Amino acid sequence: MSGPLHGIRVVEFGTLIAAPFAARLFAEFGAEVIKIESPEGGDPLRKWRKLHGDTSLWWSLQARNKKSVALDLKSAEGAEAARQLAASADVVIENFRPGGLEKLGLGWDVLSALNPDLIMVRISGYGQDGPYRDRPGFGAIGEAMGGIRYTTGDPSTPPARVGISLGDSLASLHGVMGALMALLRVKTGQGGGQVVDVSLVESVFNLMESLVPEHAMFGTVRERTGGALPGISPSNTYPTADGSFVVIAGNSDPIFRRLMRAIDRNDLADDAALATNPGRVLRNAELDAAITHWTSGLHIDAVLAALDAADVPAGRIYSAADIVADPHYRARGMLLETTLPDGQPITLPGIVPKLSATPGRMHWTGPALGEHTDQVLATLGMTAAAIATASGRTGESA
């Protein structure tokens, strides 16, 4: 393993999405990531969505480059092994409900006493304090209470899900960002370890632009607007003759004029009242109707060719099939061809961001449950019998 995080050890106490995605990002850039799993089935993500055999395809991505260690954290031996691993780690990432790790003897007070330089990323629904601290939290609830669900969808329908577990993933990214800032402080000798407290709700809320100041000053509540970009004109999703949809962003004044000339509406391009965005916003419906009239008479390929020639930002709305067929995705290394442990070919997403000198890499797909238990615990000086007890493999002996 190599990469910019080579030499960093991360211990993950996580399931499903938020903590595991954060740990995956560390693993892709060279950190040693030790994923602690229950010996009774492991991370439930192993069984989520589409399965190949008895393991989900999502698992092959979410757990790539990680080492799976099966530990019975409810046993004294398993909890002690976990404490020893945390004592050897730079970062611990967890997404238990607040107080969950404390019940297992693995809370911040215990682990930081063993390892004063430890960074502990704690991802939860509402954060480690506050009146909602003890409520169960999932990404969907974070999206709802963080503000993004209210603004997503068409105004004529109930608020919509964006199509992925956005709240979890945003919390993951904030967790990694916080951990790296805290690590920098430790590694440059500015101080010791600390807790990175990440809330699903707050991670979504952090993306909500001017939602709060607009309401605080003007009483404005941002509403659902479908494919349009509120307050920016023209910017929307438009139908094409073949049943496809194209997103067109005529956001700036020069782009707007180029767009209008591309759709043969020189009258609108030269209209002084439309020269700046405030004037266009007042006539947004008229502009959308003009663009729709043009796009709906052409195949999407013709629409995109014309707009590309006019230097107007536009793009088709991609499905998974569009993504895997796209040459730009492939040229950028965003479609990684590999094989699963049984030899089955599979395409996985590439690694982001792209570092020129120390890029991230995929070394292996998601491991089998407990695949690295013996290897990792042996580094702690544990005997085979102790490892068997800690991992819940009763009846084994040295």
Long-range contacts (C-beta under 8 A, 24 or more apart in sequence): 1-30, 1-32, 1-65, 1-363, 2-30, 2-358, 2-361, 3-28, 3-29, 3-30, 3-31, 3-358, 3-359, 3-360, 3-361, 4-29, 4-30, 4-355, 4-358, 5-29, 5-30, 5-31, 6-30, 6-31, 8-32, 8-90, 8-91, 8-183, 9-34, 9-88, 9-89, 9-90, 9-91, 10-34, 10-89, 10-90, 10-91, 10-92, 10-93, 11-36, 11-82, 11-85, 11-86, 11-89, 11-91, 11-92, 11-93, 12-36, 12-66, 12-92, 12-93, 12-94, 13-82, 13-92, 13-93, 13-94, 13-95, 13-96, 13-101, 13-106, 14-43, 14-93, 14-94, 14-95, 14-123, 15-43, 15-44, 15-45, 15-95, 16-43, 16-44, 16-45, 16-48, 16-95, 16-168, 17-45, 17-62, 17-139, 17-165, 17-168, 17-169, 17-172, 18-95, 18-123, 18-139, 18-168, 18-169, 18-171, 18-172, 18-175, 18-200, 19-93, 19-94, 19-95, 19-121, 19-123, 19-172, 19-175, 20-45, 20-62, 20-63, 21-62, 21-168, 21-169, 21-172, 22-93, 22-121, 22-123, 22-171, 22-172, 22-173, 22-175, 22-176, 22-179, 23-66, 23-93, 24-61, 24-62, 24-63, 24-64, 24-65, 24-66, 25-172, 25-173, 25-176, 26-91, 26-93, 26-176, 26-179, 27-64, 27-65, 27-66, 28-64, 28-65, 28-351, 28-360, 28-361, 28-362, 29-351, 29-355, 29-358, 29-360, 30-358, 30-360, 30-361, 31-90, 31-91, 32-67, 33-65, 33-66, 33-67, 34-66, 34-67, 34-69, 34-85, 34-89, 34-372, 34-376, 35-63, 35-66, 35-67, 35-68, 35-69, 36-69, 36-71, 36-73, 36-82, 36-85, 37-68, 37-69, 37-70, 37-71, 37-369, 37-370, 38-70, 38-71, 38-72, 38-73, 39-70, 39-71, 39-72, 39-369, 39-370, 39-391, 39-392, 39-393, 40-392, 41-369, 42-68, 42-70, 42-369, 42-370, 46-366, 46-369, 52-340, 52-344, 52-346, 53-342, 55-366, 57-346, 59-366, 60-340, 60-346, 60-348, 60-365, 60-366, 61-348, 61-349, 61-365, 61-366, 62-366, 63-365, 63-366, 63-367, 64-348, 64-362, 64-363, 64-364, 64-365, 64-366, 65-362, 65-363, 65-364, 66-366, 66-367, 67-367, 67-371, 67-372, 67-375, 67-376, 68-367, 68-368, 68-369, 68-370, 68-371, 68-372, 68-373, 69-370, 69-372, 69-373, 69-376, 69-377, 69-391, 70-369, 70-370, 70-373, 70-391, 70-392, 71-373, 71-390, 71-391, 71-392, 72-390, 72-391, 72-392, 73-104, 73-106, 74-104, 75-389, 75-390, 75-392, 77-386, 77-389, 77-390, 78-389, 78-390, 78-391, 78-392, 79-104, 79-105, 79-106, 80-390, 81-377, 81-380, 81-382, 81-386, 81-387, 81-390, 82-106, 83-110, 83-111, 83-114, 84-380, 85-376, 85-380, 86-111, 86-114, 86-115, 86-118, 87-111, 87-114, 87-115, 88-115, 88-380, 89-115, 89-118, 90-117, 90-118, 90-119, 90-183, 90-186, 91-118, 91-119, 91-120, 91-121, 91-179, 91-183, 92-118, 92-119, 92-120, 92-121, 93-120, 93-121, 93-123, 93-175, 93-179, 94-120, 94-121, 94-122, 94-123, 95-122, 95-123, 95-124, 96-124, 97-124, 97-125, 97-134, 97-136, 97-137, 98-122, 98-124, 98-127, 98-128, 98-133, 98-134, 99-134, 108-195, 112-193, 115-193, 116-192, 116-193, 117-186, 117-192, 117-193, 118-193, 119-179, 119-182, 119-183, 119-186, 119-193, 119-194, 119-196, 120-193, 120-194, 120-195, 120-196, 121-175, 121-176, 121-178, 121-179, 121-195, 121-196, 121-198, 122-195, 122-196, 122-197, 122-198, 123-171, 123-172, 123-175, 123-198, 123-199, 123-200, 124-198, 124-199, 124-200, 125-199, 125-200, 125-201, 126-199, 126-200, 126-201, 127-197, 127-198, 127-199, 127-201, 127-202, 128-195, 128-197, 137-199, 137-200, 137-201, 138-167, 138-168, 138-200, 139-165, 139-166, 139-167, 139-168, 139-169, 139-171, 139-200, 140-165, 140-167, 141-167, 141-200, 141-201, 142-167, 142-168, 142-170, 142-171, 142-199, 142-200, 142-201, 142-203, 142-204, 143-167, 143-204, 145-201, 145-204, 146-200, 146-201, 146-202, 146-203, 146-204, 146-205, 146-207, 146-208, 147-204, 147-205, 147-208, 147-211, 148-204, 148-207, 148-208, 150-222, 150-223, 150-224, 151-208, 151-211, 151-222, 151-223, 151-224, 151-225, 152-224, 153-224, 153-226, 154-224, 154-226, 155-223, 155-224, 155-225, 155-226, 157-224, 159-224, 160-224, 166-204, 167-200, 167-201, 167-203, 167-204, 168-200, 170-200, 170-203, 170-204, 170-206, 170-207, 171-198, 171-199, 171-200, 171-203, 173-203, 174-198, 174-202, 174-203, 174-206, 228-284, 228-288, 231-277, 231-281, 232-277, 232-281, 233-277, 233-280, 233-281, 233-283, 233-284, 233-287, 234-259, 234-280, 234-284, 234-287, 234-288, 234-291, 236-288, 236-291, 237-317, 238-288, 238-291, 238-292, 238-295, 238-296, 239-292, 239-295, 239-296, 240-295, 240-296, 240-298, 240-299, 240-300, 240-303, 241-296, 241-297, 241-298, 241-299, 242-299, 242-300, 244-300, 244-316, 244-317, 245-300, 245-316, 245-317, 246-295, 246-300, 246-303, 246-304, 246-314, 246-315, 246-316, 246-317, 247-314, 247-315, 247-316, 247-317, 248-291, 248-295, 248-307, 248-312, 248-313, 248-314, 249-312, 249-313, 249-314, 250-287, 250-291, 250-312, 251-277, 251-313, 253-277, 255-311, 255-312, 255-313, 256-280, 258-310, 258-311, 258-312, 259-291, 259-307, 259-310, 259-312, 260-290, 261-310, 262-306, 262-307, 262-309, 262-310, 262-312, 263-290, 263-291, 263-294, 264-294, 265-290, 265-294, 336-362, 338-362, 338-365, 340-365, 341-365, 341-368
